[in-house]
Every structure is written in C-alpha cells, then in structure tokens.
C-alpha cells in the first residue's frame, strides 16, 4: 500500500514540470491559459506510448480543434517542456509531429535523486 508520505518519482517529475509552467509563464497569460497548459502537458505525459502522441491524437481525445491544441502546444515548446519530432503519419504517406516530454539534464538529475532517496533503495 502506498502511503501519502512515500515518494512517487512520476508524481515528483510531473509536479516539477507543473511548477515550471506556472512559475515561468508569460506575464500576460491568464489563469485559464495556465490551466490549459498544465492540462495539455499532463495529457502528453500520460499518453506517451504507442501510438505516438500527436496534436491530432490530443485533439481527438480532448475534442478540441487542432488549432486550439497547437496554440497551447507552442507555448510548451517555447518553454522547452515538450519537444516535437517529425515521424511518418498513420497513413504512411506524409509526416506528423510526435510530442514528447523534453527530459533535460536537470530533469534526469532530479529523477535520479528522487529514485536514490526513495524508501527501500
């Protein structure tokens, strides 16, 4: 059984990114915009598996237009929280942009420190 005092590396990494989105947001952003960015980031984080996360896939899940997804996604790319990688699309005829969490050296050090400090290690 997991106690509320146990460290969960996934939760800690997610919280670090959420804090960064909230703390480093552009000054003119509204609270609603920040919440959208946190929600989009969390969704991308949770969807990272097969099939790859794309703006089209996020739009399907959220029932938002791709332009709405792109507007918020661009902000996360500018903050270097997510990265886009060109991949072949589902039909195999063109390309799509795969969305991934941008694991930086700082993030990797944080994950290692969290795992090292976790109980039972």
Secondary structure as the mmCIF struct_conf table of DSSP 4:
data_model
#
loop_
_struct_conf.conf_type_id
_struct_conf.id
_struct_conf.beg_label_comp_id
_struct_conf.beg_label_asym_id
_struct_conf.beg_label_seq_id
_struct_conf.end_label_comp_id
_struct_conf.end_label_asym_id
_struct_conf.end_label_seq_id
TURN_TY1_P TURN_TY1_P1 UNK A 4 UNK A 5
BEND BEND1 UNK A 6 UNK A 6
HELX_RH_AL_P HELX_RH_AL_P1 UNK A 9 UNK A 23
TURN_TY1_P TURN_TY1_P2 UNK A 24 UNK A 24
BEND BEND2 UNK A 25 UNK A 25
TURN_TY1_P TURN_TY1_P3 UNK A 27 UNK A 28
HELX_RH_AL_P HELX_RH_AL_P2 UNK A 31 UNK A 47
BEND BEND3 UNK A 49 UNK A 51
HELX_LH_PP_P HELX_LH_PP_P1 UNK A 52 UNK A 53
STRN STRN1 UNK A 54 UNK A 54
HELX_RH_AL_P HELX_RH_AL_P3 UNK A 55 UNK A 62
TURN_TY1_P TURN_TY1_P4 UNK A 63 UNK A 63
HELX_RH_AL_P HELX_RH_AL_P4 UNK A 66 UNK A 78
TURN_TY1_P TURN_TY1_P5 UNK A 79 UNK A 80
BEND BEND4 UNK A 81 UNK A 81
STRN STRN2 UNK A 82 UNK A 88
TURN_TY1_P TURN_TY1_P6 UNK A 90 UNK A 91
BEND BEND5 UNK A 92 UNK A 94
STRN STRN3 UNK A 95 UNK A 101
HELX_RH_AL_P HELX_RH_AL_P5 UNK A 105 UNK A 117
BEND BEND6 UNK A 118 UNK A 118
TURN_TY1_P TURN_TY1_P7 UNK A 119 UNK A 120
#
